[in-house]
Amino acid sequence: MAGWNATELERVAATPEIEVSALRPDGALTRPVTIWCVRVGDELYVRSAHGDAGGWFKAAEGRHEGRIDAGDTGVDVTFEDAPHHLDAEIDAAYKEKYGYPSGPVDMMIADAAKATTIRVVPR
C-alpha cells in the first residue's frame, strides 16, 4: 500500500469538494460525484451523506478502487473500510472543515454516514 505524497495529501485535504469515481467491473470509471473529504493525521476519509443508499458508495464498495479529483490533482485510489475507533476524530474533522453547526455537517456525522466511512488510499 502506497502512502500519500505530501503535496497531493495537502491539496486534496484543502479542497472543499472532491470528485469521486469508482472502478466498474469492466475497468471503466463511473461518472464522477461531488463529495466532501476530510483529513485525520496523514489519512483521508470520505462518507456517504445518504448512508449505504448512496450510489457512489455502492459503486466504491464493488471493486474498492477508483479515482478522486481535487482541482488540478487526480489520484487513482483504493477505498478501504475505515476503523470505527476514529469516528470521533473524523466527526471533528468534518465539523472543523465545513463549519458547525450546520445541517449538511449533521448529515455527515449521523450514524448512517458513519457506517459508510472509507479511508482513501493512493494506489
N, C-alpha and C positions, 0 to 999 in steps of 0.2 A: 504494500500500500504506500503510495507516494504521499508526502506531506505537502502542504501548501507552500508555494513560492510566496515570500513575504510581500512582494509587490501585489501579486494577484489577490492574496488574502485581504490586504488593506483596501484595495479597490472594490472588491466585491462587498466587503463589510460596510464600506462607506456609502454604497449606492442605495438610495431609498427603496427602489423596487428592482427586482431582477426578473429575467425571463427564464423559465424552466421548460425544458422539453425532455421527454422520456424516450428511450430507445425502444422501438417496436420489435416484435419477433423477427420481422423481415430486415432489420438493421436500419430502417429509416427512422428519423426523429418525428415525434408528434408535433403538432402545432404549438408554438411557444405560448405559455400562460404567464401573466404577470403575478408575482407573489412577493412577499416580504421575506427577508433573510436577516438573521442576527448572528453575531459573533460572541462566543464564550471562550475565552482563552485564545488558543490558536485553531479553533474549530468553527465551522459554520453550520447553522441549523435552520431548517425550514419546517413549517407546519401547514396543514390544510385548514383554512378557516371554516370549511364545511365538513370537517371531520373526515371519516373514511368514505364519505359520499363524493368527495372532490374528485373530479375527473383526472386532473393531473396527478393526484396522489395514487389513484388506482393504476394509472399507467406506469408511474415510477415503481410501484410495488411489483409490476410484472417482471421486468428484467433487472431492476435495481441499477440501471445505467442510464445516462442521458447527458444533457448539456445545460449549462447555465450561461447566460449572457448578462453582463452588468456594464452598461455603457460600452466602452471600447474593449472590454475584457470578456473573452469567451473561453470556457473551460469544459472539457469533457470530464464527467464526474461519475462516481458511484454513489448510490443512495443507500445508506445504512440505517437500520433502526437505531435510534438514539437510546442511550441508557437513561432510564427514568429518574435516577438519583440526581440528575442535573435539571429536572423540571423547574425548580425554584430559580435557578440561575438563568435559565432560558426565559422564563417569565419576566424576570427583572430586566433582561436584555431587550425584550420587546417593549416593555414599559419605558425604558430609557431612550431607545432609538426612536420610537414612534409617538411618544408623549402619552402620559397617563394622568388623569383618567380620560378614557375615550371608548366609545362603543366598538370601533374596529379592534382595538387592543383587547378589550374584554373578550371578543370572539377568539383571539389568538391565544389567550391564556385559559380558556374554558377547557373542561375535561375532554370534550370531543376532539379539540385541536391538539391537546397534549398527547393524546393517544396516537397521533399521526406524526410525532416529531421524528424528523430524519436528519442525520448528520450527512453533510455533503462533503465528499472526499474527492480530490482530483485523481484522475487515473491516467 
